[in-house]
Amino acid sequence: MPSELPRQVRYIVITEACERFSYYGMLSILTLYLKNVLAMGEGETKESVHLFKMAVYFLPLAGAWIADRWWGRYQTILRLSLLYCVGHGALALLEGTRTGIYVGLTLIALGAGGIKPCVSAFVGDQFTAAQHGLLPKVYGLFYWAVNIGALFAFALIPLVRDHWGYRWAFGIPGVFMGLATLIFWLGSRHYRHTPPACAAPLPTPDQPPLPPGANARAIWRIILVLAPVPVFWALFDQINSSWVFQAEKMTPFEILGYKVDAERMQSASALLVLIWVPVLAVWGYPFAERRGWRPSALRRMGGGMVCAAISFLICAWLQTRLDAGVKLSLAWQLVPYVVLELGEVMLSATGLEFAYSQAPPQLKSTVMSLWLCTTAIGNFLVAVITNLNSRFVHASGAAEFCFYAGLMLFVAALFAVIATRYQSAPPTGGAAGAAT
């Protein structure tokens, strides 16, 4: 079996790093921009941020459908990337207005949402059937690129905002999205393409058509496994809302002269992922194998859910101390970050590989969009709970963190039951790999 990654993968991985810099750069300053510049309250700001993220992760259904049915993954990525660039431009040029936010975020959601399932499936398309054993390696690299982009975005864009204002802070991510589009185009002649359904060749005698309903059955089996995952994202994505509000009440700290405040603290998320990925791959999972604790994909995902619940219990403890008038350094928030990011690596990187490897060959983008929809549903869940809480319950602080932790533990138990009944599909044609 070949051991080297196809050369064209480098273009896709670099593209993903630049695109993620553009997205997270904008997101790093969005919460406090809505709250402080556009004068939205905490509740409205939290709802707005999570509804935007819901759109970003729901629209992959449309992008995947277009890619799998009509344009193909390559053309879908290239065309919608241009729309993505225009969205960043609108945020920068119409800075300070609600019109700019509505237009810019809508276009970014259409662009980012449309290309997300295609990029993660397109990188898998670059592998032959003989190379399917390299999928864990490439998706680990892919996830590394995502977090490299996020790390620098969260660390640098708030700094740009502090020195040059919001127009530059929104504009620079747009420049990186343009760079991402250019780099992706430069790799065009090297890519392997999977034709869309309208152009797919007829089955050959050695590749008989699938039995009627086989694709539908495979999709429903995957959906059943992914059904509990949205609650994980309902917790995780609050690092861009609830955790920022908590961090505002804590005392910033410095590392080698670099001030870490509520917005820049978000860079800890990506940094810890970059640490946890190799730690788990080199020491964590091998250690579990030696002890006989077979760390299958579904077991890792379940473990990630438990970590998310624990991180929110830690946040609840921190919030209790803050509400009691104790002055806490923002460095304390690193404790729940460490636990939450362990959970993200166990669930997200694994889930991405699981979704691709279990998908029928002609529905790779569609299944990747279903994986991304778990994030959309999670963010919608936060928006709904926030709205209901502000209207009827009025819970806040530690009680709110404890509610999410309890919800996550309940869903993790449900996921464990589903996982024990799941039968892994064999490797599919092309680049698919087996889930374990």
Secondary structure, 3 states (H helix, E strand, C coil): CCCCCCCCHHHHHHHHHHHHHHHHHHHHHHHHHHHHHCCCCHHHHHHHHHHHHHHHHHCHHHHHHHHHHHHHHHHHHHHHHHHHHHHHHHHHHCCCCHHHHHHHHHHHHHHHHHHHHHHHHHHHHCCCHHHHHHHHHHHHHHHHHHHHHHHHHHHHHHHHHHHHCHHHHHHHHHHHHHHHHHHHHHCHHHCCCCCCHHHCCCCCCCCCCCCCCHHHHHHHHHHHHHCCHHHHHHHHHHHHCHHHHHHHCCECEEECCEEECCCHHHHHHHHHHHHHHHHHHHHHHHHHHHCCCCCCHHHHHHHHHHHHHHHHHHHHHHHHHHHCCCCCEHHHHHHHHHHHHHHHHHHHHHHHHHHHHHCCHHHHHHHHHHHHHHHHHHHHHHHHHHHHHHHHHCCCCHHHHHHHHHHHHHHHHHHHHHHHCCCCCCCCCCCCCCCC
